[in-house]
Structure formats: C-alpha cells, structure tokens
Amino acid sequence: MSPWRRGGWLVLLLLAGIAVGWAGSSWTGDAAWYLAIPAAIAAGWWRLADPTRCERRDDR
C-alpha cells in the first residue's frame, strides 16, 4: 500500500474518531467521548497494518 493511501486512511480514521467523540459529547455532555479518537485510530490501524500480510525480508 502506498504511503499516500496509508495517509488517507489515517486521516479518515482520525475524522471518524472526531465524529464519534463530538456526537457522544454533544449527546451526553461528557468529554470522555473524545477517547474515541485514539480508539478509532488504533482499531483501524490494527486492521490496516496486519502483520500477517507483510512481506518478509530475509537479509542473510
């Protein structure tokens, strides 16, 4: 995956976390909803950066 595509996914995950944080905070008044930002990035990146799909380099 190209760096530009990975950057796009990072921005998309960031915006998704902000949207959830804003909606939850607006609805409940609790700022803890903004913890959805790092949670969305971590969950999405975990799926995106699946180590089982990485190429192995054997430099020996």
N, C-alpha and C positions, 0 to 999 in steps of 0.2 A: 504494500500500500504506500502510495506516495506521501511525502511529508505534508503536502497541501491538503490531501484528503484527510489525513490524521488531524491536522489543524482545524479543518472544518468540523470534524466530529467533536473535537474538544470544545469548540465554540457552541455547537448545538447542545452538548451535554450541559455546558455552563448555563445557557439560556433556559433549558428545561428545569434545572435546579432553581434558578431565579424565579421562574414562573410558579413553581410549586411553593417556594418559600413565600413569595408575595401573596399568592392566593390563600395559603394557610394562615399567614399572619393577618391578612385583611379579615378573614372569616372569624378567627379566634382571638386576635389581639396579642398573640404570643409570638415573640420574636424568635423563639426556638425553631420555628418552621424554616428559618434560613439555613439550618443544618442540612436541609435538602440539597443545597448547592454542592458541598463536598461529597455527599452521599451519591448524588446523580453522577458526578464525575467519576468517582471510584467504581461504582457499579458498571457504568458504561465502558470505562477504560479496561476493567477486568474482562469484559466480554470482547472488547476490541483487540486487546493485547494478549490474546490467548496464546500461551507459550507452546501449546501443542501444535500450533500452526506455523511456528518459526522454523526457518531453515537452520540446520546445524552446520557449523563450520568446524572442520577438523584441520587445524593449522599445523599438525605434526608432520 
